[in-house]
Amino acid sequence: MDRTKASSPDGATDIILESISDGVFTVDHQWRITSFNRAAEEITGIPRQEAIGRYCWEVFRSNMCEGDCALRRTMKEGRSFVSSSTYIINSDRKRIPINVSTAPLRNEAGDILGGVETFRDNTLVEELRRELHGTFRQGDMVSRSRLMQRIFSVLPQIAESDSSVLIEGETGTGKELMAKCLHDLSSRRDKPFVAINCGALPDTLLESELFGYKAGAFTGAVRDKPGYFSLADGGTILLDEIGETTPAFQVKLLRVLEKREFQPLGGVARQRINVRVLAATNRDLAAMVDQGAFRRDLFYRINIVRVVLPPLRQRKEDIPLLMDHFIDKINRLRNKAVSGLEQAALQQLMAHDYPGNIRELENIIEHAFVLCAQGRIGLHHLPPLLEPRQPHDSPPLAASSLRTRQQNTEAEAIRDALVRNHYNRLAAARELGMHKSTLFRKLKKLHIELPATDGRTPPRS
C-alpha cells in the first residue's frame, strides 16, 4: 500500500474500512455505489469491481429495497437510522440475515453527497438463537414453561409406544401439533399422518370419510373411495374432537380399535389396518362418561396414555417465545422484515388472557403483519379487541354493561372470522374453535346478518 496514502486522513479511513468486519458501501444521489469495502464483498459474495458503479439494489438485494429503504429515508430526511433488521440474498442465492445502519454522507460544508450504509452479518447470531430455541422446542411446538417441559420430557417414550393417546386441552392449545409431534418422533414417521375433525361431519359422512365406500354404496358413489384409515395405513391417524361423536358412531369406532379392521360402506369383506390411533378433545371425556354422553369402553380404549395441554394463560412465560416463533414464521412466508414488538405492545399482549389460546396469539401477530411491513410491531398494529385492562382503582362495570361489552367483543370476533373466511360458516367456526351449530346459535343470538351466498367457494382474485 502507498505509504503517503496510508498517512493521509483518507488513507487512514481506507485502512479502517478494510479492517472492520462490518460491510460498508456508499452511494451517490443516483443510487450508484461509489465505494465497497472488503467485508461487503465477503457478505454479499460480489467483488468490489463488479459492485462499484452499479445501482445499490442490484448488488444489495434486500427485502428493504422493495419497500421502506432505510438509505432512501436517510438521504431524504438527512438523518441516520440505526439497527434495522432485514436480510439480503447473496451471490449464491442464499438468504443472509443482517442488521443495517445508515447515515448521510456530507462534505466539509455539510452538503449531502450521498449516503453510507453499514451492515452486519447476523447468521451466527440467528443460528445461536435457533439453537437456544431448540432447547424449548418439540417439532413445531415451542415452550419454556415447566408445565410444557414436563410433557416434552416424556414425549419420546410416548412416541416409541404404539398405544393410543388421548390429547386433551382447550381450543387453540395445539392438540394437532402435539399429535404430529408424536408421529414425527415415532417409528412411523416415514408413513402418513392423517387428521380428521370428527365434530365437523354428521355420522354418515364421517363413516364414509373414515372407512371409505364401494361403488354403488349410495347414490353418486360411482367408484371406490378409500377412507382415512386406509390412507393412514402404517402411519398415524388423529381423531380430533372425538367428544363430538354420537354414541352410535362410537360403537363402530370401538370395533375398529378392538379388531384393527373395518368394513367400507357397501363392502362385504373386512380390511385389516396397521394404524396408531391418537384422539383429541377440548371436552372433559371422563365427565361425559359419568353423564352417559360418551361410551365408557371407548374411553378406556383411547385413554391408555393421556396428555393434557395447559391453556396459554397458565404458561404466560411462553408468550415472548411464541411471538418470536410466529414473527419468524410469517417473515419467511410473506417476505417481510418485522423485527419484534415495541415494549407497550408486548405489555398489552402479556396482559391478555387468550380465551383462544395459542391460535388466538398467532392470529393477533398475523393481524399485526397486515399493518406492519417491517420494524417493530406497535400498539396501533394490534387488533382493536385487545383493549387495556381496566385500572384497579376504577369503579367496577355494572353487570349489564359488562355483559353488553362481552357480547360486542364476541360479535366483532365472529364478524372478523367470517370476513377472513369469505363467510364460509364451517371454516369460521373452526377458526373460532366452536362447532358449526354453536356458531349458528351465536349468529342468531347476536343478530348477525349473513350475505345470501354461503361462502363455500372463496371469491376469485
N, C-alpha and C positions, 0 to 999 in steps of 0.2 A: 504493500500500500504506500502511496505517496506520503512522505513524512510531513510535507508542508500542508497537505490537505488534512492530515490527522491532527496537526497542531492548531488548525483554524477552528472557529466555532462550528462551522458547517461540517467539517471533517469529524469533529468530536461527536456531533449529533449522529452522523452516519455510523460511527463505530458503536454507539449506544444502541441504535435501532437494529443493527445487525446482531447484537449480542443478546437482546432480550428474547424471551420465549413467546411473547405475545405477537400476534400478527398485526402489522400496521401498514395501511396504504393511504394515499392522499388522492383527491380528485380535484379537477378544476370546475369552473361553472358549467361546463358542457358535460359533466359527469364522466370525463375520461380520466383514467388512472395516470397519475404523474409520478408516483413512487410506490415501491412494493418491496417490503423487507424480506429477509431470509425466512423468518418464521411464517410469514404469509404464504411463501412458496410451499413450505412443508405442510401446512394445514390444508391448503386448497389443492395441492398437487399440481399447481400451474407455475411454470418457470416465469421469472421476472420479465424476460424479454418478450414473452407472449402476453403478459398482463398489461404492461405499460402501453398507453395509447388506446386501449380498448375501453368500452363503457363498463362501469363498475358492476352492473347487473349481469354482464356476460361472464365475468370472472367470479364474482362473489355471489354465487347462486343461492340466495336465501329466500325463505318464505316472506321475509320483511320486504323484499324488493317488489312483491306483488301487492302489498298493502301499505301499511304505515311505516315508511322508511325512516329510520332514526337519523340517517345522514341528511336526508332531504329536509327533515324538520330542523336540524341544526343549521343548515345553510339558509333556511327561510327565516328562522327566528333569531339567528345569531347567538345561540347559546348551546351549552353542552348537554348531552344526555348520557347517563351512566347506567351500566349493567342491565341492558335489555337482553332477555333470554330468547334465543332463536336457534336456528340451525342452518347449515349450508349443505350443498351437495358438492362433494369434491370431484376431482378428475376421474376417479374410479367409480363415480356414481353412488358413493356411499354417503349416508346422512351423518353429519358431524354436529353434535350439539355444541353451541358456543355462547359466550356472553359478549355483548357488544357495548362499547362506549364510543361516543362521537363528540367532536369539538370543531368549531370553526377554525380555519387556517388563515391567520391575519399577517399582514406585513407590519413594518415598524410604525406606519401611520395609523394602524388599526383597521385598515380596509380588509374586507373578507376576500381572500384569493381563491378559496375553495373550502374543502372540508377534509378532516382526518378521521379515520376510523381505526380503532384498536379492538381486536377480538382475541378471545382466549378459548382454546380447545378444552371442552368440558367432558370429553369422552371418558377419561379416567374417573372423574367425579360421578358421572352417571353410572358407570359400572359399579363403583363402590356403593352408590345409593341403591342400585338394584340388588347387589349382594346383601346389603343390610336389610332391605325389604324382604329378601328371600328368607330371612330368618323368621319372618312373620307371615309367610305365605305357604298355602297348600293349594296347588292348582291355581284357579282364578280367585281364590279366597285369600284375603289379607286381614290380619288381626294381630294386635299385641296384647289384647285383654287376657286376663288369667282364665276367664271362662272359656274362651275360644282356644287358648293354648292347651288346655286340658283335653279338649276334643281333638286338636291337631296331633297331640302326642299318641293317641290310641288309633288314629285313622289307619296307619299301615297294618296293624294287627286285624282291624275290622275288614280291611280290603283283602287281606290274604284269605280270610274265611269265605266260604260260598253261602253263608247263611243269609236269610232275609233280614233286611234292616228297615226299621221304621224311623223316618226322619220327621220330627215334629218341630213346629215353630210358627210364629205369626207370619202373616203375609208379608213378603218382601225381605225375609231374613236370609234368603239364599239356599233354600232347600234343594233346588235343582242343581245349583253349583256344587253343593255337598255331595249329591248323588254322582255327578260327573267326576268329582274328585275321587270318590271311592272306586269308580270304574277305572279311572286312569292309573290308580295305584295297584290295581289288581292284575292277576294273570290274564284277565280277559281284555286288557287294554287295547289289543290289536283287533278285537271284534267289535261289532256295532254297539253303540249306546243309543237307546230309543226311549223317549219320554212321551207320555200321553197324559193329558189332563182329563181325568175321569169325570170331573164335575161339569165339563163343558158340553157333554153329549148325553142324550137320553139312552136308556138301556139298549134299545135295538141297534142304534148306530154305534154305541160303544162296543157291543158284542161283535159287530161286523168289523170294526176297526182293529180290535184286539185279535180276533180269531180268524178273520178273513171270511170269504164265502166262495162257493162254487157257482159256475154259470147256471142260471135258471133258478137260483135260490129264491129270488123275488123279482118283481117286475123291474126291468132295467139292468139286471145282472147278466150281461151278455157274455162275459168271460170271467175266468177265475181271478180272484184277487187275494194275494197273501195278506195276512194280518200282521200286526206289530210283533206278536210273539214269534212268528216265522222270520220276520226281518231281523229280530234281535237274536236269533239262534247262535249260540256260542258266546254271546255277549251279555249285556245287562239291559233290563227294562225298568223304567221308573213309572210307577202308577201314582201320579200326582193327584192330590185332592181325593184320596181314596175314601175319605169320610163322607163324600157327597154321593157315593153309590147307594143304590137301593138294596134292601135285603135279598130280593130275588136275584139280582146280579151277583151279590156277594156269594151266593150258593155256587154259581157257575165258576166264579173265580177261585173259590176254595178247592173245587175239584181239580182245577188246573194245577194249583200249588201242591196238592197232595199227590196226584198221579203223574205230574210232569208230562201231561199230554192234553190235547184239546181236539175238538171236532169243529171244523169250519161250518158255517151256516150252509145248509143244503148238502153237506157232505155225509158220507157213510163211514168211511174209515177214520180212525183217530190218528193224530200226528204226534210223535214224540218230540219234545223240545229239551234243549240244554241251555237254560237261561237263568241268570241270577235275578231275583226279583227284589227291587227296592220300592218302598212305599213312602209317600209323604202326605202330610196333612197339616192344616192350621187349626184343627179342632182337637178337642180332648177325647180321644177314642176310648180311653178307659171309662170316662164318664158316660159316653154314648153306649158302651156295653152294658153298664149298670142300668141305663134307661131303656134298654132293649132296642136302641136305634142302630146298633152295629153288632154283627154276629160275633159271639164270644170265641168260637172255634177259629174263625178267620183272623181275629185279633191276635190270638196266640200264635197263629201260623206266621204272621208278618212281623210280630214283635219279638223276634228272637234276640235281636240287638236293637237297642233304642238310642237314638241320638237326638238331643233337644238343643236347638239353636236359640240362643238368647236374643231378645229384641235389642235394637240399637240403643235404646235409652238405658240399657243395663251395661253397655260397653262403649260409653261415650269417648273413652280414650282412643277408640279406633277411628273417630271421625276425621282427624287430620290425615291419618294414613290412608283411609278410604278416599278422601278428597284428592290426595296426590295420585292415587291409583286411577281414579276416574279422569282427572285432568290429563295425565299422561296418555291414557287410552284414547280420549277424544281428540287430543292434539294430533296423535298419529292418524286417526281415522279421517279427520277433517283438515289436516294440513295447516293447523293453526299454531300459535306460539304463546299460549296463555301460561304464565309462569307461577301462578299461585293465587292466594287471596289476600286482600287487604285485611288489616287487623280487625276493623269494625265488622267486616263481612264474616270473618272467622268466628268472632264472638257471637254474632247472631245465629250462625249455624250451630255452634256449640250449645246455645240456649234452647234450641228447638227440641221437641220431644219425639218427632218422627213416628207418627202412627203408621206410616207406610214403610218404616224401617229403611234398609239399605237401598231398596229400589226407589224410595222417595228421595233419598240423598242423591242418587245418581241422576234422577230426573231434574233436581234442582241445579246440579252442576251443568247438565246438558242445556237447561234453560239459560243459564248464565253465558254459555258459549255462543248462544244465538246473538247476544248483545255485546259480547266482549271478544274481539278477534285476537288480541294479544295483550301482553302486560298482565296486570293483576285484576282479579275479579273484585268489584266493589259492591257496596250495598245497593246501588242503583241497578246492578246487573241481576240481583236476586229476585225471585218471584214475589209479587206483592202480598201473597198469602203469609209470608214469613214476617209478620209484624212483631216488633219488640215486645217482650213481656211487660205486663203492667207493673209499675213500681210497687214495692211492698207498702209504701206509705199512702198509696192511692186508695180511695174508698172502693170496696168490692162492687162489682157489677150486680145489678138485680138479676134474679134467676131468669126472668123472661128475656131480659136484654142479652144475657149470656147465651141463652138457647137460640135466640134470633141470630146472634153473631156466629154461632157454630153452624147453624143451617146455611147462612150466607156463604161461609167459608166452604162448606161441603158442596153447595150448589156450584160455586165457582170452580172447584176442583173437578167436578163431574163435567161441567161445560168444557173446560180446558182439555180433559181427556177425550171427550167426544170430537172436538175440533182436530186434535192431533191425529185421531184415528179415522178422520173423514166420516164421522157419525156412524162408524161400524160399532154397533152396540156390544157385540161379543168381545171385540178387541179392546174397547174402552173398559168393559167390566174386568177383563184380565189385567189391564194396566193398573186399575184401581184396587185389584185384589179382592174382588167380590164376585159372587155368582151372578149370571145374567138376570135371573129372576129378582135378585136383590136390587140390581141396578134399575130394573123396570119399576119396582116399588118406590124407590127413591125419586125417580123421574116424576112419578105421579104425585108423591108427597110434596116435592119441592116445586111443583108446577113448571117443570122444564119442558118446553115445547121442542119437538124434533122436526126436521125437514121431512118432506114426503119420501125422499129416497132413503134407502136403508144403509147406504154406505158400505156395502159389501165389496164393491169394486172401487178402489181409490181413483180419483179423477186423474186423467192423463195430463202430464205436464206439457 
